[in-house]
């Protein structure tokens, strides 16, 4: 990330900062990201980052950042013979956590998703 900078705090500026973070999440879906990285970039605490993020997006950062990862997993699992373990590793998950998250978001396990597709 870029060096830390402190936004002035108006609602539109905060929304712009969060939109930047959202774009970064979409772009870097295959790497592990954490609140510390984003809050440091914005020059605020993790608590304040989480609170602002939720105010703008309607959900906590960890939950919101899961959506692009699961979306990409669905894409990778559809047309290929990639193993679930490989997809989970490539998206920065350990295999069990990936399977749990996938089932919550998609409604079935990654293995069952592969069979249906």
Number of C-alpha atoms within 10 A of each C-alpha: 8 9 8 14 12 11 13 8 10 9 12 9 12 19 17 14 18 21 15 11 19 18 11 14 21 14 11 14 21 19 14 11 15 12 15 14 14 23 20 18 17 21 16 17 14 17 12 12 22 18 15 19 22 16 15 15 14 11 14 16 21 12 10 16 18 16 17 18 25 21 14 15 20 18 11 17 19 14 10 10 9 12 13 19 15 13 20 22 14 16 19 15 19 13 14 11 11 24 18 14 20 23 17 11 13 13 12 15 18 25 13 11 16 19 10 8 10
